[in-house]
Amino acid sequence: MHGDENTATAALMDFLGYITDDKNKQWRTSWQDKISLMIIPMLNPDGAQKQTRYNAQGIDLNRDAKAQRTLEGKILMAAAKEFKPHFGFNLHDQNPYYGVGPKGKPATISVLAPAYNNAREINKSRGNAMQLIAHLSDSVEQHIPNHLAKYNDSYSYRSFGDTFSEMGISTILIESGAYADDPNRQVARKVNRVMYKDAVDSLASGTWQQQKVATYNAIPFNESNAWVDLLIDNVNVINKQGDYAIDIAINNKGIYPRINELGDISSIRQGFSELDASKLTFSIGSAYSLKEPLTLTNESYRTLLKEGYSCFSGDPTLLNNQSDWLSYSCAKNASALPALHSSAAFLLKNNKHQAEYAVLGSKLVEL
């Protein structure tokens, strides 16, 4: 539905390949006469091309279920009314920082049976969605234990999932999220494909009806901002007005990530990368002045970082960065102390004043 949420499109293409593979003919014939599938692998091709949530008109398609201002929204609603599905799967990606409850693992898959009114009542069709989700939760737990969460079920009047639920379609929302060391969400992609197959099998056999709504209710809720990309815990800061220790969090957002949180962070958040910096001291580093062409490799960049350089000044066109790490331009009047929203480019030094680590964006570089 959203152009920059790509996981389900890839998973659906995997699923179509699985369905049509001759090796799976026996499995395919076991349900072909029982179930009809309508699959729309990509609702927002314009947004997908530009990797944006919105369509070419700048409209969020998932807020157009009622007004039908977009061609894509009209096509989707017309398809639903013509096909009249018993079950509908509403497929999205969620941001990578959701966790499975407080201090739980990353929410790689989040599910929801959307509400059909503000009271969030459970009628037959919504209850059916809850039972099917309860069945699918077993598949998720088998593949990625403790990575399943439940999305907030507040009623959203304009959204397609809630509107389809109003129409009596048992709607299953699947949100694909992060998994450690999996930047392209291939784990969520695989689990999605497994869930689609399991849904077909359980609907064909009726086994989903044996599940209880209580199993659905027991799925932990998503915890927002439970994770960060890089968490530096308890780093020491030398300050003429008084030394202190602080946690620093950085998320991989934008071309040049910045410090997005300071203070007590580790008590409520976890990091995909973490460092106990209790024996290290924050250093803003020095500026390397570009006066002649410079090509950065991992080796040459590491040498500069060891020498205490953390950013570059002078003519930026002289720098050719061929390394695996970001190169930051030095900010004017940069604070020597950790500062909220400042560049995520600094050093961590040991008690011998030697740089042990460099932080470049959300990457932690051991020196």
ZIZI-V596139 format. One record per residue. N is the residue number from 1. SS is DSSP state (~ for helix, > for strand, _ for the rest). PHI is phi in degrees with one decimal (* if undefined). PSI is psi as a letter, one per 30 degrees, with the letter a starting at -180 (NA if undefined). Layout:
n=N ss=SS phi=PHI psi=PSI
n=N ss=SS phi=PHI psi=PSI
//
This chain:
n=1 ss=_ phi=* psi=e
n=2 ss=_ phi=-101.4 psi=k
n=3 ss=_ phi=-64.2 psi=f
n=4 ss=_ phi=-99.3 psi=g
n=5 ss=_ phi=-116.6 psi=j
n=6 ss=_ phi=-98.0 psi=f
n=7 ss=~ phi=-60.5 psi=e
n=8 ss=~ phi=-68.8 psi=e
n=9 ss=~ phi=-60.5 psi=e
n=10 ss=~ phi=-63.0 psi=e
n=11 ss=~ phi=-65.8 psi=e
n=12 ss=~ phi=-66.6 psi=e
n=13 ss=~ phi=-66.0 psi=e
n=14 ss=~ phi=-60.2 psi=e
n=15 ss=~ phi=-64.8 psi=e
n=16 ss=~ phi=-62.9 psi=e
n=17 ss=~ phi=-62.6 psi=e
n=18 ss=~ phi=-66.2 psi=e
n=19 ss=~ phi=-61.1 psi=e
n=20 ss=~ phi=-89.4 psi=f
n=21 ss=_ phi=-65.7 psi=k
n=22 ss=~ phi=-58.9 psi=f
n=23 ss=~ phi=-64.2 psi=f
n=24 ss=~ phi=-105.2 psi=g
n=25 ss=~ phi=-60.4 psi=e
n=26 ss=~ phi=-62.6 psi=e
n=27 ss=~ phi=-64.5 psi=e
n=28 ss=~ phi=-61.6 psi=e
n=29 ss=~ phi=-69.8 psi=f
n=30 ss=_ phi=-70.0 psi=f
n=31 ss=_ phi=-129.1 psi=f
n=32 ss=_ phi=-57.6 psi=e
n=33 ss=_ phi=-87.1 psi=g
n=34 ss=_ phi=-110.6 psi=f
n=35 ss=_ phi=-132.1 psi=k
n=36 ss=_ phi=-110.9 psi=k
n=37 ss=_ phi=-113.7 psi=k
n=38 ss=_ phi=-117.2 psi=k
n=39 ss=_ phi=-121.5 psi=k
n=40 ss=_ phi=-114.1 psi=j
n=41 ss=_ phi=-67.9 psi=f
n=42 ss=_ phi=-147.4 psi=j
n=43 ss=_ phi=-85.2 psi=f
n=44 ss=_ phi=-126.3 psi=i
n=45 ss=~ phi=-64.1 psi=e
n=46 ss=~ phi=-64.7 psi=e
n=47 ss=~ phi=-65.5 psi=e
n=48 ss=~ phi=-64.8 psi=e
n=49 ss=~ phi=-63.7 psi=e
n=50 ss=~ phi=-97.7 psi=f
n=51 ss=_ phi=52.8 psi=h
n=52 ss=_ phi=-131.7 psi=l
n=53 ss=_ phi=-62.2 psi=e
n=54 ss=_ phi=-95.7 psi=l
n=55 ss=_ phi=-87.3 psi=a
n=56 ss=_ phi=-65.2 psi=f
n=57 ss=_ phi=-84.8 psi=f
n=58 ss=_ phi=80.1 psi=g
n=59 ss=_ phi=-107.7 psi=k
n=60 ss=_ phi=-78.0 psi=j
n=61 ss=~ phi=-60.2 psi=f
n=62 ss=~ phi=-79.1 psi=g
n=63 ss=~ phi=-119.4 psi=g
n=64 ss=_ phi=-126.7 psi=g
n=65 ss=_ phi=-67.8 psi=e
n=66 ss=_ phi=-90.1 psi=e
n=67 ss=_ phi=-76.2 psi=f
n=68 ss=_ phi=56.4 psi=h
n=69 ss=_ phi=-84.1 psi=f
n=70 ss=_ phi=-110.1 psi=l
n=71 ss=~ phi=-63.0 psi=e
n=72 ss=~ phi=-63.4 psi=e
n=73 ss=~ phi=-62.7 psi=e
n=74 ss=~ phi=-64.2 psi=e
n=75 ss=~ phi=-62.9 psi=e
n=76 ss=~ phi=-64.9 psi=e
n=77 ss=~ phi=-65.8 psi=e
n=78 ss=~ phi=-62.6 psi=e
n=79 ss=~ phi=-63.2 psi=e
n=80 ss=~ phi=-64.8 psi=e
n=81 ss=~ phi=-71.2 psi=e
n=82 ss=~ phi=-76.4 psi=e
n=83 ss=~ phi=-78.0 psi=e
n=84 ss=_ phi=52.4 psi=i
n=85 ss=_ phi=-70.9 psi=k
n=86 ss=_ phi=-75.3 psi=e
n=87 ss=> phi=-125.6 psi=k
n=88 ss=> phi=-129.5 psi=k
n=89 ss=> phi=-108.8 psi=k
n=90 ss=> phi=-108.9 psi=j
n=91 ss=> phi=-112.0 psi=k
n=92 ss=> phi=-142.5 psi=l
n=93 ss=> phi=-113.2 psi=k
n=94 ss=_ phi=-114.6 psi=l
n=95 ss=_ phi=-66.0 psi=l
n=96 ss=_ phi=-75.2 psi=f
n=97 ss=_ phi=-100.7 psi=g
n=98 ss=_ phi=-74.1 psi=k
n=99 ss=> phi=-121.3 psi=l
n=100 ss=> phi=-86.1 psi=j
n=101 ss=_ phi=67.0 psi=a
n=102 ss=_ phi=-64.7 psi=k
n=103 ss=_ phi=61.5 psi=g
n=104 ss=_ phi=-88.2 psi=a
n=105 ss=_ phi=-71.1 psi=l
n=106 ss=> phi=-58.1 psi=k
n=107 ss=_ phi=-82.0 psi=i
n=108 ss=_ phi=-72.2 psi=e
n=109 ss=> phi=-131.1 psi=k
n=110 ss=> phi=-120.9 psi=k
n=111 ss=> phi=-128.0 psi=l
n=112 ss=> phi=-165.8 psi=k
n=113 ss=_ phi=-99.0 psi=j
n=114 ss=_ phi=-59.9 psi=k
n=115 ss=_ phi=-70.8 psi=l
n=116 ss=_ phi=-113.0 psi=f
n=117 ss=_ phi=-155.9 psi=l
n=118 ss=_ phi=-62.7 psi=f
n=119 ss=_ phi=-75.6 psi=f
n=120 ss=_ phi=57.5 psi=h
n=121 ss=_ phi=-70.7 psi=l
n=122 ss=_ phi=-114.3 psi=j
n=123 ss=_ phi=-101.0 psi=a
n=124 ss=~ phi=-61.5 psi=e
n=125 ss=~ phi=-67.8 psi=e
n=126 ss=~ phi=-69.2 psi=e
n=127 ss=~ phi=-61.3 psi=e
n=128 ss=~ phi=-61.2 psi=e
n=129 ss=~ phi=-61.8 psi=e
n=130 ss=~ phi=-64.1 psi=e
n=131 ss=~ phi=-65.9 psi=e
n=132 ss=~ phi=-66.2 psi=e
n=133 ss=~ phi=-62.2 psi=e
n=134 ss=~ phi=-57.7 psi=e
n=135 ss=~ phi=-65.4 psi=e
n=136 ss=~ phi=-67.5 psi=f
n=137 ss=~ phi=-61.6 psi=f
n=138 ss=~ phi=-63.2 psi=e
n=139 ss=~ phi=-62.2 psi=e
n=140 ss=~ phi=-62.6 psi=e
n=141 ss=~ phi=-63.9 psi=e
n=142 ss=~ phi=-67.1 psi=e
n=143 ss=~ phi=-91.1 psi=e
n=144 ss=_ phi=-137.8 psi=i
n=145 ss=_ phi=-54.7 psi=k
n=146 ss=_ phi=67.4 psi=g
n=147 ss=_ phi=-110.7 psi=g
n=148 ss=> phi=-107.8 psi=k
n=149 ss=> phi=-132.2 psi=l
n=150 ss=> phi=-118.1 psi=k
n=151 ss=_ phi=-76.5 psi=l
n=152 ss=_ phi=-58.3 psi=k
n=153 ss=_ phi=-102.7 psi=g
n=154 ss=_ phi=-59.9 psi=k
n=155 ss=_ phi=-69.7 psi=k
n=156 ss=_ phi=-120.1 psi=j
n=157 ss=_ phi=-56.9 psi=e
n=158 ss=_ phi=-86.0 psi=f
n=159 ss=_ phi=-83.0 psi=l
n=160 ss=~ phi=-68.5 psi=e
n=161 ss=~ phi=-59.0 psi=e
n=162 ss=~ phi=-67.2 psi=e
n=163 ss=~ phi=-67.9 psi=e
n=164 ss=~ phi=-61.7 psi=e
n=165 ss=~ phi=-61.9 psi=e
n=166 ss=~ phi=-59.1 psi=e
n=167 ss=_ phi=-78.4 psi=f
n=168 ss=_ phi=90.9 psi=g
n=169 ss=_ phi=-84.4 psi=k
n=170 ss=> phi=-72.7 psi=j
n=171 ss=> phi=-101.3 psi=k
n=172 ss=> phi=-118.3 psi=j
n=173 ss=> phi=-86.3 psi=k
n=174 ss=> phi=-123.0 psi=k
n=175 ss=> phi=-109.0 psi=k
n=176 ss=> phi=-89.4 psi=k
n=177 ss=_ phi=-128.1 psi=a
n=178 ss=_ phi=-87.4 psi=l
n=179 ss=_ phi=-144.0 psi=k
n=180 ss=_ phi=-58.3 psi=k
n=181 ss=_ phi=56.8 psi=h
n=182 ss=_ phi=-139.3 psi=i
n=183 ss=_ phi=-63.6 psi=f
n=184 ss=_ phi=-99.6 psi=g
n=185 ss=_ phi=58.5 psi=h
n=186 ss=~ phi=-72.4 psi=f
n=187 ss=~ phi=-67.0 psi=e
n=188 ss=~ phi=-62.1 psi=e
n=189 ss=~ phi=-60.3 psi=e
n=190 ss=~ phi=-63.8 psi=e
n=191 ss=~ phi=-66.6 psi=e
n=192 ss=~ phi=-56.4 psi=e
n=193 ss=~ phi=-59.8 psi=e
n=194 ss=~ phi=-62.9 psi=e
n=195 ss=~ phi=-65.1 psi=e
n=196 ss=~ phi=-62.6 psi=e
n=197 ss=~ phi=-63.5 psi=e
n=198 ss=~ phi=-63.7 psi=e
n=199 ss=~ phi=-63.2 psi=e
n=200 ss=~ phi=-60.0 psi=e
n=201 ss=~ phi=-62.3 psi=e
n=202 ss=~ phi=-72.1 psi=e
n=203 ss=~ phi=-69.7 psi=e
n=204 ss=~ phi=-67.9 psi=e
n=205 ss=~ phi=-91.3 psi=f
n=206 ss=_ phi=82.7 psi=g
n=207 ss=~ phi=-65.0 psi=f
n=208 ss=~ phi=-59.9 psi=f
n=209 ss=~ phi=-69.7 psi=f
n=210 ss=~ phi=-82.4 psi=f
n=211 ss=_ phi=-79.8 psi=l
n=212 ss=_ phi=-111.0 psi=k
n=213 ss=~ phi=-59.6 psi=e
n=214 ss=~ phi=-60.4 psi=e
n=215 ss=~ phi=-66.1 psi=e
n=216 ss=~ phi=-62.1 psi=e
n=217 ss=~ phi=-62.8 psi=f
n=218 ss=_ phi=-78.6 psi=f
n=219 ss=_ phi=-65.7 psi=k
n=220 ss=_ phi=-62.8 psi=k
n=221 ss=> phi=-73.8 psi=l
n=222 ss=> phi=-57.3 psi=k
n=223 ss=> phi=-109.9 psi=j
n=224 ss=_ phi=-73.0 psi=k
n=225 ss=_ phi=53.7 psi=h
n=226 ss=_ phi=-82.0 psi=f
n=227 ss=> phi=-129.4 psi=l
n=228 ss=> phi=-131.3 psi=l
n=229 ss=> phi=-71.8 psi=e
n=230 ss=> phi=-136.2 psi=k
n=231 ss=> phi=-123.2 psi=j
n=232 ss=> phi=-105.0 psi=j
n=233 ss=> phi=-99.9 psi=k
n=234 ss=> phi=65.9 psi=h
n=235 ss=> phi=-76.0 psi=k
n=236 ss=> phi=-85.4 psi=k
n=237 ss=> phi=-123.4 psi=k
n=238 ss=_ phi=-90.4 psi=k
n=239 ss=_ phi=-140.2 psi=k
n=240 ss=_ phi=-62.0 psi=f
n=241 ss=_ phi=-91.9 psi=g
n=242 ss=_ phi=135.3 psi=k
n=243 ss=_ phi=-73.4 psi=l
n=244 ss=> phi=-156.2 psi=l
n=245 ss=> phi=-115.6 psi=k
n=246 ss=> phi=-152.5 psi=l
n=247 ss=> phi=-93.9 psi=k
n=248 ss=> phi=-126.8 psi=k
n=249 ss=> phi=-119.4 psi=k
n=250 ss=> phi=-135.0 psi=k
n=251 ss=_ phi=-109.4 psi=k
n=252 ss=_ phi=-82.4 psi=i
n=253 ss=_ phi=-118.2 psi=k
n=254 ss=_ phi=80.0 psi=l
n=255 ss=_ phi=-67.1 psi=e
n=256 ss=_ phi=-124.0 psi=j
n=257 ss=_ phi=-57.0 psi=l
n=258 ss=> phi=-124.7 psi=l
n=259 ss=> phi=-65.3 psi=k
n=260 ss=> phi=-107.0 psi=f
n=261 ss=> phi=-160.5 psi=k
n=262 ss=> phi=-132.9 psi=l
n=263 ss=> phi=120.8 psi=b
n=264 ss=_ phi=-86.9 psi=j
n=265 ss=_ phi=-111.8 psi=e
n=266 ss=_ phi=-66.7 psi=f
n=267 ss=_ phi=-72.7 psi=f
n=268 ss=_ phi=-127.6 psi=f
n=269 ss=_ phi=-125.1 psi=l
n=270 ss=> phi=-123.9 psi=l
n=271 ss=> phi=-115.7 psi=k
n=272 ss=> phi=-61.6 psi=e
n=273 ss=> phi=-123.4 psi=k
n=274 ss=> phi=-134.9 psi=l
n=275 ss=> phi=-142.5 psi=k
n=276 ss=> phi=-82.2 psi=j
n=277 ss=_ phi=-104.9 psi=g
n=278 ss=_ phi=-65.0 psi=f
n=279 ss=_ phi=-106.5 psi=g
n=280 ss=_ phi=-121.4 psi=l
n=281 ss=> phi=-122.6 psi=k
n=282 ss=> phi=-68.3 psi=k
n=283 ss=> phi=-139.3 psi=k
n=284 ss=_ phi=-68.5 psi=f
n=285 ss=_ phi=80.8 psi=a
n=286 ss=> phi=-114.0 psi=l
n=287 ss=> phi=-92.5 psi=k
n=288 ss=> phi=-94.4 psi=j
n=289 ss=> phi=-84.5 psi=k
n=290 ss=> phi=-86.1 psi=j
n=291 ss=_ phi=-118.1 psi=f
n=292 ss=_ phi=-149.7 psi=l
n=293 ss=_ phi=-55.9 psi=k
n=294 ss=> phi=-137.2 psi=k
n=295 ss=> phi=-103.0 psi=k
n=296 ss=> phi=-96.3 psi=k
n=297 ss=_ phi=-106.4 psi=l
n=298 ss=~ phi=-56.8 psi=e
n=299 ss=~ phi=-67.6 psi=e
n=300 ss=~ phi=-70.5 psi=e
n=301 ss=~ phi=-66.9 psi=e
n=302 ss=~ phi=-60.1 psi=e
n=303 ss=~ phi=-62.4 psi=e
n=304 ss=~ phi=-63.7 psi=e
n=305 ss=~ phi=-63.8 psi=e
n=306 ss=~ phi=-60.6 psi=e
n=307 ss=_ phi=-78.6 psi=f
n=308 ss=_ phi=103.8 psi=g
n=309 ss=> phi=-87.5 psi=k
n=310 ss=> phi=-122.9 psi=f
n=311 ss=> phi=-152.9 psi=l
n=312 ss=> phi=-125.3 psi=k
n=313 ss=> phi=-118.7 psi=l
n=314 ss=> phi=90.6 psi=a
n=315 ss=_ phi=-81.2 psi=j
n=316 ss=~ phi=-66.4 psi=f
n=317 ss=~ phi=-71.6 psi=f
n=318 ss=~ phi=-79.9 psi=f
n=319 ss=> phi=-97.2 psi=k
n=320 ss=> phi=-119.0 psi=j
n=321 ss=> phi=-89.6 psi=j
n=322 ss=_ phi=-105.6 psi=g
n=323 ss=_ phi=-85.9 psi=l
n=324 ss=_ phi=-87.9 psi=g
n=325 ss=_ phi=-122.3 psi=l
n=326 ss=_ phi=-68.5 psi=l
n=327 ss=_ phi=-118.9 psi=k
n=328 ss=_ phi=-98.3 psi=k
n=329 ss=> phi=-77.6 psi=k
n=330 ss=_ phi=-69.6 psi=k
n=331 ss=_ phi=-80.4 psi=k
n=332 ss=_ phi=-70.2 psi=k
n=333 ss=_ phi=56.8 psi=h
n=334 ss=_ phi=-66.2 psi=k
n=335 ss=_ phi=-73.0 psi=k
n=336 ss=_ phi=-79.0 psi=f
n=337 ss=_ phi=-106.4 psi=l
n=338 ss=_ phi=-58.3 psi=k
n=339 ss=_ phi=-131.9 psi=k
n=340 ss=_ phi=-60.7 psi=k
n=341 ss=_ phi=70.8 psi=g
n=342 ss=_ phi=-80.7 psi=l
n=343 ss=> phi=-58.1 psi=k
n=344 ss=_ phi=-86.6 psi=i
n=345 ss=> phi=-143.0 psi=j
n=346 ss=> phi=-159.2 psi=l
n=347 ss=> phi=-119.3 psi=l
n=348 ss=> phi=-122.3 psi=j
n=349 ss=> phi=-109.7 psi=l
n=350 ss=_ phi=-88.2 psi=a
n=351 ss=_ phi=-72.1 psi=f
n=352 ss=_ phi=-97.4 psi=g
n=353 ss=_ phi=65.5 psi=g
n=354 ss=_ phi=-99.0 psi=k
n=355 ss=> phi=-73.5 psi=j
n=356 ss=> phi=-95.8 psi=e
n=357 ss=> phi=-139.3 psi=k
n=358 ss=> phi=-117.4 psi=k
n=359 ss=> phi=-106.6 psi=j
n=360 ss=> phi=-129.6 psi=j
n=361 ss=_ phi=67.0 psi=b
n=362 ss=_ phi=-96.7 psi=g
n=363 ss=> phi=-95.1 psi=k
n=364 ss=> phi=-104.5 psi=j
n=365 ss=> phi=-105.2 psi=j
n=366 ss=> phi=-79.0 psi=k
n=367 ss=_ phi=-103.9 psi=NA
//
